[in-house]
């Protein structure tokens, strides 16, 4: 997976955020703990141009946002 950030070196748009959450759901399922989820996201960030130098504060902000979206995806698509 390769992302390019067009607005800013450290900006993800809604589509990119959705893609990251989808990858986590599809590849790792809905059972990730917060720590596991963060590890997955940090690993995925390495594939995004410019995110190798993402400031810690911004990293934490994105992790909180992505975790929230992941939790929402779980609620929207519960397992049967």
C-alpha distances in whole Angstrom, upper triangle without the diagonal:
4,7,10,13,16,19,19,17,17,17,14,15,16,14,11,13,13,10,10,13,12,10,12,15,14,13,16,18,20,22,20,23,22,22,19,17,18,17,13,13,14,11,8,10,10,7,8,11,14,14,15,18,18,22,23,24,21,19,22,22,18,18,22,20,17,20,22,19,18,22,23,20,22,26,25,24,26,26,29
4,7,10,13,16,16,14,14,14,12,14,16,13,10,13,14,11,11,15,14,12,15,18,17,16,19,21,23,25,23,25,24,23,21,19,19,18,15,14,14,12,9,10,9,6,6,8,11,11,13,16,16,20,21,23,20,18,21,21,18,19,22,20,18,21,23,20,20,24,24,22,25,28,27,26,29,29,32
4,7,9,12,12,11,11,11,9,10,13,11,8,11,12,10,10,14,14,13,16,18,18,18,20,22,23,25,23,25,23,23,22,19,18,18,16,13,14,13,10,9,10,7,5,6,10,10,12,15,14,18,20,21,17,16,19,19,15,17,20,18,16,19,21,19,19,23,23,21,24,27,26,26,28,29,33
4,6,9,10,9,10,9,9,10,13,12,9,12,15,13,13,17,17,17,19,22,22,21,23,25,27,29,26,28,26,26,25,22,21,21,19,16,16,16,13,11,12,9,6,6,8,10,13,14,14,17,20,21,17,17,20,19,16,18,21,19,18,21,23,21,22,25,25,24,27,29,28,28,31,33,36
4,6,6,6,7,6,6,8,12,11,9,12,14,13,14,17,18,18,20,22,23,23,25,26,27,29,27,28,25,26,25,22,20,21,20,16,16,17,14,12,13,11,8,7,8,9,13,13,12,15,18,18,15,15,18,17,14,17,19,17,17,20,21,20,21,25,24,24,27,29,28,29,31,33,37
4,6,7,9,8,9,9,13,13,11,14,16,16,17,20,21,21,23,25,26,26,28,29,30,32,30,31,29,29,29,25,24,25,23,20,20,21,18,16,17,15,11,10,11,13,16,16,15,18,21,21,17,18,21,19,17,20,22,20,19,23,24,22,24,27,26,26,29,31,30,31,34,36,39
4,7,8,6,8,8,12,13,12,14,17,17,18,20,22,22,24,26,27,28,29,30,30,33,30,31,28,29,29,26,24,25,24,20,21,22,19,17,18,17,13,12,12,13,17,16,15,17,19,19,15,17,20,17,16,19,21,18,19,23,23,21,24,27,26,26,29,30,29,31,34,36,39
4,5,5,8,10,14,15,13,15,18,18,18,21,23,23,24,26,28,28,29,30,30,32,30,30,27,27,27,24,22,24,23,19,19,20,18,15,16,16,12,11,9,11,14,13,11,13,16,16,13,15,17,16,14,18,20,18,18,22,23,22,24,27,26,26,30,31,30,32,35,37,40
4,6,9,12,15,16,14,15,18,18,17,20,22,22,23,26,27,26,27,29,30,31,28,29,26,25,26,23,21,21,21,17,16,18,16,12,13,13,10,8,5,7,10,9,9,11,14,15,12,13,16,15,14,17,19,18,18,21,23,22,23,27,27,27,30,32,31,32,35,37,40
4,7,10,13,15,12,12,16,16,15,17,20,20,20,23,25,24,25,27,27,28,25,25,22,22,22,20,17,18,18,14,14,16,14,10,12,13,9,9,6,6,10,9,6,9,11,12,8,9,13,12,10,13,15,14,15,18,19,19,20,23,24,24,26,28,28,29,32,34,37
4,7,10,12,9,10,13,14,13,16,18,18,19,22,23,24,24,25,25,27,25,25,22,23,23,20,18,19,18,15,15,17,14,11,14,14,10,10,9,9,13,12,10,12,14,13,10,11,13,11,10,13,15,13,13,17,17,16,19,21,21,22,24,26,26,27,30,32,35
4,7,8,6,6,10,10,10,12,15,15,16,18,20,20,21,22,22,24,22,23,20,21,21,18,16,18,16,13,14,16,13,11,13,13,9,11,11,10,14,14,12,14,16,15,11,11,14,12,9,12,14,11,11,15,15,14,16,19,18,18,21,23,22,24,26,28,32
4,5,5,6,9,10,11,13,14,16,17,19,20,21,22,23,23,25,23,25,22,24,23,20,19,21,19,15,17,18,15,14,17,15,12,14,14,14,17,18,15,18,19,18,14,15,17,14,11,14,15,12,12,16,16,13,16,19,18,17,21,22,21,22,26,28,31
4,5,5,6,9,10,11,12,14,16,16,18,20,21,21,20,23,22,23,21,23,22,19,18,21,19,15,18,19,16,15,18,17,15,17,17,16,20,21,18,20,21,19,16,16,17,14,12,14,15,11,11,14,13,11,13,16,14,14,18,19,17,19,22,25,28
4,5,5,6,9,10,10,12,14,15,16,18,19,20,20,23,22,23,22,24,22,19,19,21,18,15,18,19,15,15,18,16,14,16,17,16,20,21,19,22,22,22,18,18,19,17,14,16,17,13,12,15,15,12,14,17,15,14,18,19,17,18,22,24,27
4,5,5,6,9,10,11,13,14,15,16,18,18,19,22,20,22,20,21,20,16,16,18,15,12,14,15,11,11,14,12,10,12,14,13,16,18,16,19,20,19,16,15,17,15,12,13,15,12,11,14,15,12,13,17,16,15,18,20,19,19,23,24,28
4,5,5,6,9,10,11,12,14,15,16,17,16,19,17,19,17,18,17,14,14,16,13,10,13,14,11,11,14,13,12,14,15,13,17,18,15,18,18,17,14,13,14,12,9,10,12,9,7,10,11,8,10,13,13,12,15,17,16,17,20,22,26
4,5,5,6,9,10,10,12,14,15,15,15,18,17,19,17,19,18,14,15,17,14,12,15,16,13,14,17,15,14,17,19,17,20,22,19,21,21,21,18,16,17,16,12,13,14,11,8,11,11,8,9,12,11,10,13,15,13,14,17,19,23
4,5,5,6,9,10,10,12,14,14,15,18,17,19,18,19,18,14,15,16,13,11,14,14,11,12,15,13,12,15,17,16,18,21,19,21,22,22,19,17,18,17,14,14,16,13,10,13,14,11,11,14,14,12,15,17,16,16,19,20,23
4,5,5,6,9,10,11,12,13,13,16,14,16,15,16,14,11,12,13,9,7,11,11,8,9,12,11,11,14,16,13,16,18,16,19,19,19,16,14,15,15,11,11,13,11,8,10,12,10,9,13,13,12,14,17,16,16,19,20,23
4,5,5,6,9,10,10,10,10,13,12,14,13,15,13,10,11,13,10,9,12,13,10,12,15,14,14,18,19,17,19,21,19,21,20,20,17,15,16,15,12,11,12,10,7,8,10,7,6,9,10,8,10,13,13,13,15,17,20
4,5,5,6,8,10,9,10,14,13,16,16,18,15,12,14,15,12,11,15,15,12,14,17,15,16,19,21,19,21,24,21,24,23,24,21,19,19,19,15,14,16,14,10,12,13,10,8,12,11,8,11,14,12,12,14,15,19
4,5,5,6,8,9,11,13,12,15,16,16,14,11,13,13,9,9,13,12,9,12,14,13,14,17,20,17,19,22,20,23,23,23,21,18,19,19,15,14,17,15,12,13,15,12,10,14,14,12,13,16,16,15,17,17,20
4,6,5,5,7,8,10,9,12,12,13,10,8,10,11,7,8,11,11,9,12,15,14,15,19,21,18,19,22,20,22,21,22,20,17,17,18,14,12,14,14,10,10,13,11,8,11,13,10,11,15,15,14,15,15,19
4,6,6,4,6,9,9,12,13,15,12,10,13,14,11,11,15,15,13,16,18,17,19,22,24,21,23,26,23,26,24,25,23,20,20,20,17,15,16,15,12,11,13,11,8,10,11,8,8,12,12,10,11,12,15
4,6,6,9,11,12,15,17,18,15,13,16,16,12,13,17,15,14,17,19,17,19,22,25,22,24,27,25,28,27,27,25,22,23,23,20,18,20,18,15,15,17,14,11,14,15,11,11,15,14,12,13,13,16
4,6,10,11,11,14,16,16,13,11,14,13,10,12,15,13,12,15,17,16,18,21,24,21,22,25,24,26,26,27,25,21,22,23,20,18,20,19,15,15,18,16,13,15,17,14,14,17,17,15,16,15,18
4,7,8,7,11,13,13,10,9,12,12,9,11,14,13,13,16,17,17,19,23,25,22,23,25,24,26,24,26,24,21,21,22,19,16,18,18,14,14,16,15,11,13,16,13,12,16,17,15,15,14,17
4,6,7,11,13,14,11,10,14,14,12,13,17,16,15,18,20,20,22,25,27,24,25,28,26,28,26,27,25,22,22,22,20,17,18,18,15,13,15,14,10,11,13,11,9,13,14,11,11,10,14
4,6,9,11,13,11,10,13,15,13,14,17,18,17,20,22,22,23,27,28,25,26,29,26,28,26,26,24,22,21,21,19,16,16,16,13,11,13,12,8,8,10,8,6,10,11,9,9,9,12
4,6,10,11,9,9,13,14,13,15,17,18,18,20,23,23,24,28,29,26,27,29,27,28,26,26,25,22,21,22,20,17,17,18,15,12,14,14,10,10,13,12,9,12,14,13,11,11,14
4,6,8,6,6,9,10,9,11,14,14,15,17,19,20,22,25,26,23,23,25,23,24,22,23,22,19,17,19,17,13,14,15,13,10,13,13,10,10,13,13,11,14,16,15,14,14,18
4,5,5,6,8,10,11,12,14,15,16,18,20,22,23,26,27,23,23,25,23,23,21,21,21,18,16,18,16,13,13,15,13,10,13,14,11,11,14,14,13,15,18,17,16,17,20
4,6,5,6,9,10,10,12,14,15,16,19,20,21,24,24,20,21,22,20,20,17,17,17,14,12,14,13,9,10,12,10,7,10,12,10,10,14,14,13,16,18,18,18,19,23
4,5,5,6,9,10,11,12,14,15,17,19,20,23,23,19,19,21,19,19,16,17,17,14,12,15,14,10,11,14,13,10,14,15,13,14,17,18,17,19,22,22,21,22,25
4,5,5,6,9,10,11,12,14,16,18,19,23,23,19,19,21,19,20,18,19,19,15,14,17,15,11,13,15,13,11,14,15,12,13,17,16,15,19,21,20,20,20,23
4,5,5,6,9,10,10,12,15,16,17,20,21,17,18,20,18,19,17,17,17,13,12,14,12,9,10,12,9,7,11,12,9,11,14,13,13,16,18,18,18,18,22
4,5,5,6,8,10,10,13,15,15,18,18,14,15,17,14,15,13,14,13,10,9,11,10,6,9,11,9,8,12,13,11,13,16,16,16,19,21,21,21,22,26
4,5,5,6,9,10,11,13,15,18,18,14,14,16,15,16,14,16,16,12,12,15,13,10,13,15,12,11,15,16,14,16,19,18,18,21,23,23,23,23,27
4,6,5,6,9,10,12,13,17,18,14,14,17,16,18,16,18,16,13,14,15,13,10,13,14,11,11,15,14,12,15,17,16,16,20,21,20,21,21,25
4,5,5,6,9,10,11,14,15,11,12,15,13,15,14,15,13,10,11,12,9,7,11,11,8,9,13,12,11,14,16,15,16,20,20,20,21,22,26
4,5,5,7,9,10,13,13,9,9,12,10,12,11,13,12,8,10,12,10,8,12,13,11,12,16,16,15,17,20,19,20,23,24,24,25,26,30
4,5,6,8,10,13,14,11,10,13,13,15,15,17,16,12,14,16,13,12,15,16,13,15,18,18,16,19,21,20,21,24,25,24,25,26,29
4,5,5,7,11,12,10,10,13,13,16,16,17,15,12,14,15,12,11,15,15,12,14,17,16,14,18,20,18,19,23,23,22,24,25,28
4,5,5,8,9,6,7,10,9,12,12,14,12,9,12,13,10,10,14,14,12,14,17,16,16,19,21,20,21,24,25,25,26,27,31
4,6,8,9,6,6,9,10,13,14,17,15,12,15,16,14,14,18,18,15,18,21,20,19,22,24,23,25,28,28,28,29,30,34
4,6,9,8,8,12,12,16,17,19,17,14,17,18,15,15,19,18,16,18,21,20,19,23,24,22,24,27,27,27,29,29,33
4,6,6,8,10,10,14,16,17,14,13,16,16,13,14,18,17,15,18,20,19,19,22,23,22,24,27,27,27,29,30,34
4,6,7,9,10,14,16,18,15,14,18,18,15,17,20,19,18,21,23,22,22,26,27,26,28,31,30,30,33,34,37
4,5,6,7,11,13,15,12,12,16,16,14,16,19,19,18,21,23,22,23,26,27,27,29,31,31,32,34,35,39
4,5,5,9,11,13,10,9,13,13,11,13,16,16,15,18,20,19,20,23,24,24,26,29,29,29,31,33,36
4,6,9,11,14,12,10,14,15,14,15,18,18,17,20,22,22,22,25,27,26,28,31,31,32,33,34,38
4,6,9,12,10,10,13,15,14,15,18,19,18,21,23,23,24,27,28,28,30,32,33,34,35,37,40
4,6,8,7,6,10,11,10,12,15,15,15,18,20,20,21,23,25,25,27,29,30,31,33,34,38
4,6,5,6,9,10,11,12,14,15,16,18,20,21,22,24,26,27,28,30,31,32,34,36,40
4,5,5,6,9,10,10,12,14,15,16,18,20,21,22,24,25,27,29,30,31,32,34,38
4,5,5,6,9,10,11,13,14,15,17,19,20,21,23,24,26,27,29,30,32,34,37
4,5,5,6,9,10,11,12,14,15,16,18,20,21,22,24,26,27,28,30,32,36
4,5,5,6,9,10,10,12,14,15,16,18,20,21,22,24,25,27,28,30,33
4,5,5,6,9,10,10,12,14,15,16,18,20,21,23,24,26,27,29,32
4,5,5,6,9,10,11,13,14,16,17,18,20,21,23,24,26,28,32
4,5,5,6,8,10,10,12,14,15,16,18,20,21,22,24,26,30
4,5,5,6,9,10,10,12,14,15,16,18,20,21,22,24,28
4,6,5,6,9,10,11,12,14,15,17,18,20,21,23,27
4,5,5,6,9,10,11,12,14,15,16,18,20,23,26
4,5,5,6,9,10,10,12,14,15,16,18,20,24
4,5,5,6,9,10,11,12,14,15,16,18,22
4,5,5,6,9,10,11,12,14,15,18,22
4,5,5,6,9,10,10,12,14,17,20
4,5,5,6,9,10,11,12,14,18
4,5,5,6,9,10,11,13,17
4,5,5,6,9,10,13,16
4,5,5,6,8,11,14
4,5,5,6,8,12
4,6,6,9,12
4,6,10,12
4,7,9
4,6
4
